Amino acid sequence: ANPDGEILHFVRRTGRAELDEHAQPVNMSEYILSMNPTSDQSREETIETLLGELKRDLPGVDVEIDQPLAHLISHMLSGVYAHVAIKIHGDDLATLQRLAQQVKGEIADIPGITTPVIESQEFVDELHIVLRPEELSYHGVSRAYVAEYIQTALRGNTISRVLEGSRRFDLVVRLREEERTDYFSLRNLLIDLPDGRGRSKLEDVADFPEGTTGPNQLMRENVRRRIVVRCNTQGRDLGSVVADIERRIGNRIRLPEGYFVEYAGQFESQRSATLQIGGMAMVSLIGVFVVLLMLLPSVRVVLQVLNAIPTAFIGGVAALALTGQTLTVASLVGFISLGGIAVRNGILLVTHYFHLIEEEGEDFTRSMILRGSLERLAPVLMTAITAIMGLLPIVVGGRKPGLEILYPVATVIVGGLLTSTFCEFLIHPGLFWKFSGKDALRRAEGEQSEEEMLR
């Protein structure tokens, strides 16, 4: 721990287990840093300084920075730890690497993105064993027979299990460590020939070409080999960054036949989720309109109630702009919640006006509207203040890790409640007075007619 520094403490994790949902090789490490809130430097300044030192002291190492939760969400959505993933599909790895370098060079100077990183798929030294068919026939052995011998020698073969108390251990037979890693010892591996005809060395039936290489890992998607160029956004909204990347690659990169580019990452899920949320919001709005039309006397009154939605959305958009945030799926969820709260307040106010006219015999006058507004002021203010006070800690501490989803939701709701509550008693009473006189009189006359019929 370093209580006086810009970073209080950090935790490192190198690689992840093969069966982990976010498996990683051992050539990848994650550092989770805890920033010092009392430091003189801002978070952005600390990160910029740290990146500069890492690039200077660790040449050839790719460094990416993101929030822990957003980091894992990106991997779950696209299989890549980044906001934007540019997947290049094709057959030849060398061509894919060349195209990836071109893409990285073209998008590196786009404002609002971090340094692009190419997925690690490099050629490394390998030991190739090439079986000779004529020698296999001469010795009377098959390819599968020799391959099984080699696999047992290098990887091992489980022949039994050893019991030790309640625990079980596999008994594996294979070559000793020094023989498995020695090139010449493997050439002298003895293979039993069929029918007890003795043994033969592996080099008698196979060639060992020198200088052979192969990719360190094979990444495929939909049965096609692919390589990924990934980057994160910084100071810009995801949608505009992706639009610039698509435009830059489409205009400047010429792909060979059989190769294509696919875009993935958080923006992909954001795009589809935005369409789904927009469609469901329209269906909900139509349903609310129909229900209100059944309860209220005219379309004019229903539109006055729904007028609370844009007044609330203005505050939500302003809050996002003031806090430097962009429109995301989380903020869209906040807008939907905000719209429901704003419409509910409008229903409470308008129905109370009609209650005063129908039940208490008030005439449609300014004093009636003033009385109804004042009587509904306390309940609406209590609801708004309670919600704002409950969400305010999230808004104040929204930059902390773990609040990536709640922060935009809380920001939208708090900003929208401020404007909608203010407009609820400044605009809506005037609208009701200006446009709903006939509806109020018709409602009052209808009540009187029903009372006379009951008598």
N, C-alpha and C positions, 0 to 999 in steps of 0.2 A: 504494500500500500504506500501511496505517496500523497499525504494529505495537503501538501503545499504546492503540488504540481497541477498542470492542466488536466492530467489523467490520474484519477484516484487509484484505480487498480485495473487489471485485465486478466482474462482467462483465455488460455489457448487450447484448441482442440485440433489434432492432426489426424486427418482421415476420419472415416466412419465405417462401421461394420458393413459387410456385404449385404446382410439382410435388413439393414436400416432403410427406412423409407426415403432418406436423403443420403444414400451411400456415396462416399467419396474415396478416391485413392489417397495413398499416404503422401503424395507430392502436393497435396492441398491442405492448407491450415486455415483455421478461423480464429480470429482474435476478437473477443467481446470486450470492449472498452467501456469503462464507467467515467464519464466526464465530471470534472469538478465544477459545480454550479457557482462557486465563489471565485473562480478564476478571472483574471483580468481579460483574458482572451475569450472571444466568442467561440461557439462550437465550430463555425465555418473556418475561422482563422486557425484553430487548432488542427482541424483536418487538413487544411491546405499546407500547414507547416509539416505535419506528419507525412503527407504524401511526398512532399519535396525531399525530405530526408530519406525516405524509403527508396525512392527512385535513384537517389545519388549513391546510397550505400549498398543497395541490392540490385545491381544491373541485371537485366534478363528475367526478373521476377515480376509477374503481373499482379497488381494490387487493385482491389475493388473495395468500395466502401458502401455500406447500406445498413438500414436498421435491421435488427435481428429478426423481427416478425415479418417484415416485408421481404427479407431475404428468403425465408422459407416459403412464403406465399408464392413468390415468383417461381420457385422450383416446382411447387405442386401444380402450378398452372401450365407451365411450358417445359418442365424438365431442365430449365436453365436458371442459374442464380443471377438474374438481371431483370431490369424493367423491360428492356427491349432485346430481343434475340433475333438475329438475322440468320436464318438457316439456309445454307446453300447445299442443294442436293445434286448428286451426280455419281459417276462410277469410278473415276480415277482420282486417287487421293492427292497426287501431285497437282493435278488441275484444280482440285478443290482448295488446296493450300494457296495456289497462285491467285485464285479468285478472292479468297478470304483476305489476302494481303491488299489486293486492289480495293476491296470494300472498306477495309480499315483505313486506308489512306484517303479515300474519298470522303468519309464521314467524320474524320478526326477533327476537322475544324468547324463542324456544325455547332453553333452556340447552344449551351444548355445541356451538354452531355459530358460524361466522364470519359476518360481515355478508353477507346474500344479495346477489347481483349479477344484474341482468337483462341478458340478451344484447342487444347493441347492434343494434337495428333501428329507426332513426329516419328521419323524413321530412326529406329535403334538397331544396334547389332543383334543379329540372331544366328542361331546354329541351325542350318538346314541339313536334313538327312535325306538324300535322294536315292531311293532303292533302284537297283539295276534289274530289270525283268529277266534278262538272260541268265544272270547269276542265281536269281531266285529259282528259276526252273532247273538249273543244273544241280542245286542243292536240295531240290524237292520241297521248298517251303513257299508259303503264300505271303502276300503283302500283309494281310491281317495278322498272320502268325508273328511276323517280325515286328509289326507295329505294337502288338500286345507285349512283346518282350521289352521293347523300348519304353513303353508306358509303365510297365512294372518296375523297370530299373530306375526311372527318373521320378515318376509320381508316386509309385508304390501301389501295392494291392493288399486289401484287407483279407487275411486268411483265417482269423479267429478273433475271439474276444477274451479279455482277461478280466476276471472278477476280483475286486478288492473291496471287501465289505459290501456296501450297497451300491458301489460305483462300478461302472463298466468302462473298459478301455479297449479300443480297437488294436489288434496286433497286426502291424503293417510290415511287409517285407519289401525292401528296396536297397539300392546301392548306398554305401556310406557317403556322407556329405562331401568328403574330399574327392571321391570318385565321380559323383554326380556333377560336380562343378569343373572337372578336369576334362579338357577337350580330348586329349590323347587316351585317357582311360576309357572314355566312351567308345572310341574306335576299336578298342580291344575287347569290347563286351562279347562274351561267348554265348552263342545261341545253340541250344540243343536241336539236333537234326532228327527228323522222324525215323522210326523203326530202329532206334539205337545205333545210328550210323556215325555217332560221334558228335563233335562240336565244330562250329565255324565262327570265326570272328565277324563282327558286324561290318568291318571295313572290307570284307570279302564279298559282301552282297550290296553294299551301299557306297555312295560317294559323299564326301563332306566338302562342298564348295566353300571357298574362303571369301571373306568380304561381303557376306550376305546381310541384308537388312530387312526390316519389316516395321509396320506401324506399331507404336506402343499400345494403342487401343483402337478398336473398330467401333465406330458409332453409326448406328443405322436407325432409320425411322421409316415405317411403312415399306420395309424391305429395300430401301434405297440408302446408300451411304451418304452421310451428310457431315458438314462441318459448320460450326456456329461462330459468328462474330457477335459479341454481346457488349452492352453498355448500359449505364444507368443515367437517369435524368438528374439535372442539378439546376434549380432556379427557373425551370420552365415546365409548362404542363406537358403531359405525356403525349396528348393527341397531336399538338403542333410539332413536337420533336419527331414523331414517327412520320408525319406528313413530309417533313424536310428530308428525312432519310430515304423514304420511298422515292421522292422526286429526284434526289441526287443519284441514287443507284440506277433508277430507270433511265436517266439521261446519259450517264457516263460509263456504265458497266455493260459490256457486250458479252453475253453468255454463250458458250458453245452449244451446239445441238445436243439435246438430252440433259441439259443442266437448267435448273430453275431455282428461284429464290422464294422463300417463305418467311413471313414475319410472325413472330410469336412473342410471348411475354405477358406482362400485366396489361398492356394496352389491348391485347386480343380479347381477354376476358372482360375488360372494361367496355370495349365496343359492343360485344354481344349482350353483356348485362345491361348496358344503357338502352339498347333497343328493347330488351325484355321489360325493363322497368318502365320505359316510356309507354309501351303498349298496355301494360297492366294499369298504369296511372290513368290512361285515357279511359279504359273500361271502368275503373273505379269512379272517375269523374262523371261519366254518363250515369252510372248507378246512383251516385249521390244526387245528381240533378233530378232523376226520376223520383226518388224518394222524397226530396224536398218539394217537388211539384205536387205530390200527393198530400203533403202536410200544409203547404202554404197556398194562399189564394191565387197567385198569378206568377207568370214567368218573371215579371219585373221584380217581385220580392225575392224570388230565388236567385236572380242575378245579383241582387244587392248582397245576399248572404255569401255567394261565391266570390264577390269582389274582395273578400278578405284574403283570398289566395294570392293575388298579385301583390297586395300590400305587404304580405308576409314574405313573399319571395324576394322582394326588393331588399329587405333587411338581411336575408340569408346571403344574397349575392354580395352585398356590401361588406358583410362580415368576412366572407371568404377573401375578398379583395384586400381588406385591411390587414388580415393576418397572413397575406402572401400565399394563400392556398389556391389550388385549381379545382375544377369540377371533376370529381371522381365518383365511383360507384357508391362509396360511403356517404358522400355529400348528397347524392341523389336520394338515398334512403332518408337522410335528414330532411330533405325538402318534402318528401311524402308525409313524414310524421308531422312536419310543421303545417302542411296544408290541412291535415285533419284537425289539429288544435285550433287553427284560425277559423275554420268553418264552424266548429263547435261554438266558439265564442260569438260568432255572428248569429247562429241559431238562437242562442240564449237571449241575445239582445232583441231580435225581431219578434220572437214569440212572446217576450215579456210586454212589448208594445201592444200586441193583440190581446194579451191577457188583461191589460189595463182597460182596453176599450170594451171587451166582451164581458168580463167578469165584474169589473168595478165601475162600469158605466162612465168612464172617462171619454170626453170628446177628443176628436183628432185636433189637438192644439199643440203649440210649442211647449206649453207647460207640461203636457202629458209626456212628450218626448224627453224633456229635461228630467222629469221625475223617473221615467223608465230607465234612462241612461245612468242616473245617479244610483238607482237601486241595484243595477247590475254592475256598477263599477267595482265594488268590493269583491264579489266572487271572481270576476275576471282578473283583477289585479292579484288576488291571492294565488290563483292558478299560475299566472305568468311568473310572479316573483318566486314561488316555490320551485318551479321548473328551472328558472334561471339560476337560482342559488345552488340547486343540485348539480347543474352542469358546469357552473363556473370554474370549479377546480380542474376539470378536464381541459377547459379552454385555456386556463392560465398555464397549466403544465403540459400542454399538448405536444411539445417537442420531445418529451421523454420517450424512451423505447417502450413499446407495448401499447401505445395509444394511437398507433397509426390509423386505426379504423374508427375509434371513438372520437378522436379529435375533430375531424371534419363534420361528423354528425352533430356533435355538441355545438360547434361554431355556427352551423346553419340554424339550429333551433334557437339558440340564444339571440342571434341577430334578428331572426324573423319574429320572435316574440316581442322584441323591443318595438319594431315598427308596426306590427299588426295590432298590438295593444294600444299604441298611441293613436293609430288611425281608427281603431274600433270606436272610439268615443269622440273623434274629431271629424271623421268623414261620414261614417255610416248613419248617424242621426240626421245629418243634413240630407243624405240621399233618401232616407225614409220620408222625411218631411216633404221633399221636392217631388218624389215620384209615386208615393204609396198612399196618397190621400183617398183616391177612389177605391183602392183595395180595402182600406181600413173601413170606409163607410159601407161598402158592400158586405164586408164581414159582420159589421155591427147590425146591419139590417137583416142579414140572414139569421143571426142569433135571435133578434126580436121576433121574426116570423116563426121560428121554431117554438119559442116560448108561448106565442099566441095559439099555435096549433095544439100545444100540450094542454092549455087551459080549456 
